[in-house]
Amino acid sequence: MLRFLAGAVAGALAMWMWGDELRDYLTEQTRHARARTADQIQAVQPQITSALQSGQDAIRPSDEKRRVRPTAH
Protein backbone atom coordinates (compact mmCIF):
# COMPACT_ATOMS: atom_id res chain seq x y z
CA MET A 1 0.00 0.00 0.00
CA LEU A 2 2.87 2.32 0.80
CA ARG A 3 4.41 1.76 -2.64
CA PHE A 4 1.11 2.59 -4.31
CA LEU A 5 0.83 5.85 -2.41
CA ALA A 6 4.48 6.71 -3.13
CA GLY A 7 3.84 6.09 -6.85
CA ALA A 8 0.73 8.25 -6.81
CA VAL A 9 2.62 11.08 -5.09
CA ALA A 10 5.54 10.73 -7.55
CA GLY A 11 3.14 10.80 -10.52
CA ALA A 12 1.35 13.85 -9.19
CA LEU A 13 4.66 15.60 -8.59
CA ALA A 14 5.87 14.77 -12.11
CA MET A 15 2.66 16.11 -13.63
CA TRP A 16 2.89 19.26 -11.54
CA MET A 17 6.51 19.89 -12.56
CA TRP A 18 6.55 18.68 -16.17
CA GLY A 19 2.85 18.39 -17.08
CA ASP A 20 2.89 20.92 -19.93
CA GLU A 21 6.04 19.45 -21.46
CA LEU A 22 4.68 15.90 -21.20
CA ARG A 23 1.34 16.94 -22.69
CA ASP A 24 3.04 18.67 -25.64
CA TYR A 25 5.34 15.69 -26.24
CA LEU A 26 2.48 13.18 -26.15
CA THR A 27 0.32 15.34 -28.42
CA GLU A 28 3.12 15.52 -30.99
CA GLN A 29 3.80 11.77 -30.82
CA THR A 30 0.16 10.80 -31.19
CA ARG A 31 -0.21 13.15 -34.16
CA HIS A 32 2.37 11.05 -36.04
CA ALA A 33 0.75 7.82 -34.92
CA ARG A 34 -2.69 9.00 -36.09
CA ALA A 35 -1.25 9.97 -39.49
CA ARG A 36 0.45 6.57 -39.89
CA THR A 37 -2.74 4.77 -38.89
CA ALA A 38 -4.80 6.75 -41.39
CA ASP A 39 -2.29 5.90 -44.13
CA GLN A 40 -2.44 2.21 -43.27
CA ILE A 41 -6.24 2.19 -43.27
CA GLN A 42 -6.32 3.86 -46.68
CA ALA A 43 -3.85 1.28 -47.98
CA VAL A 44 -6.06 -1.68 -47.01
CA GLN A 45 -9.38 -0.03 -47.84
CA PRO A 46 -9.83 -1.85 -51.19
CA GLN A 47 -9.32 -5.25 -49.54
CA ILE A 48 -11.72 -4.38 -46.71
CA THR A 49 -14.35 -3.15 -49.16
CA SER A 50 -14.01 -6.31 -51.24
CA ALA A 51 -14.29 -8.55 -48.18
CA LEU A 52 -17.37 -6.72 -46.94
CA GLN A 53 -19.00 -6.91 -50.36
CA SER A 54 -18.29 -10.65 -50.56
CA GLY A 55 -19.86 -11.12 -47.14
CA GLN A 56 -22.94 -9.17 -48.13
CA ASP A 57 -23.27 -11.14 -51.37
CA ALA A 58 -23.06 -14.39 -49.43
CA ILE A 59 -25.78 -13.31 -47.00
CA ARG A 60 -28.22 -11.66 -49.39
CA PRO A 61 -29.81 -13.81 -52.08
CA SER A 62 -29.41 -12.61 -55.64
CA ASP A 63 -32.39 -11.25 -57.60
CA GLU A 64 -32.77 -14.56 -59.41
CA LYS A 65 -33.05 -16.47 -56.15
CA ARG A 66 -35.53 -13.97 -54.72
CA ARG A 67 -38.13 -14.62 -57.39
CA VAL A 68 -40.86 -16.88 -56.14
CA ARG A 69 -41.30 -19.74 -58.53
CA PRO A 70 -44.74 -21.24 -58.75
CA THR A 71 -44.89 -24.77 -57.53
CA ALA A 72 -46.60 -27.46 -59.59
CA HIS A 73 -49.67 -28.98 -57.92
Backbone hydrogen bonds, N-H to C=O, Kabsch-Sander energy under -0.5 kcal/mol:
donor,donor_aa,acceptor,acceptor_aa,energy
5,L,1,M,-2.2
6,A,2,L,-2.5
7,G,3,R,-2.5
8,A,4,F,-2.3
9,V,5,L,-2.5
10,A,6,A,-2.5
11,G,7,G,-2.6
12,A,8,A,-2.3
13,L,9,V,-2.4
14,A,10,A,-2.5
15,M,11,G,-2.3
16,W,12,A,-2.1
17,M,13,L,-2.4
18,W,14,A,-3.2
19,G,15,M,-1.4
22,L,18,W,-2.8
23,R,19,G,-2.6
24,D,20,D,-2.5
25,Y,21,E,-2.5
26,L,22,L,-2.8
27,T,23,R,-2.3
28,E,24,D,-2.2
29,Q,25,Y,-2.4
30,T,26,L,-2.5
31,R,27,T,-1.5
32,H,28,E,-1.4
33,A,29,Q,-1.8
34,R,30,T,-2.8
35,A,31,R,-1.9
36,R,32,H,-2.4
37,T,33,A,-2.4
38,A,34,R,-2.4
39,D,35,A,-2.1
40,Q,36,R,-2.3
41,I,37,T,-2.4
42,Q,38,A,-2.2
43,A,39,D,-1.7
44,V,40,Q,-1.6
45,Q,41,I,-0.7
48,I,44,V,-2.3
49,T,45,Q,-2.9
50,S,46,P,-2.3
51,A,47,Q,-2.4
52,L,48,I,-2.6
53,Q,49,T,-2.4
54,S,50,S,-2.4
55,G,51,A,-2.1
56,Q,52,L,-2.4
57,D,53,Q,-2.6
58,A,54,S,-1.9
59,I,55,G,-1.6
60,R,56,Q,-2.9
66,R,62,S,-1.3
67,R,63,D,-1.1
69,R,67,R,-0.6
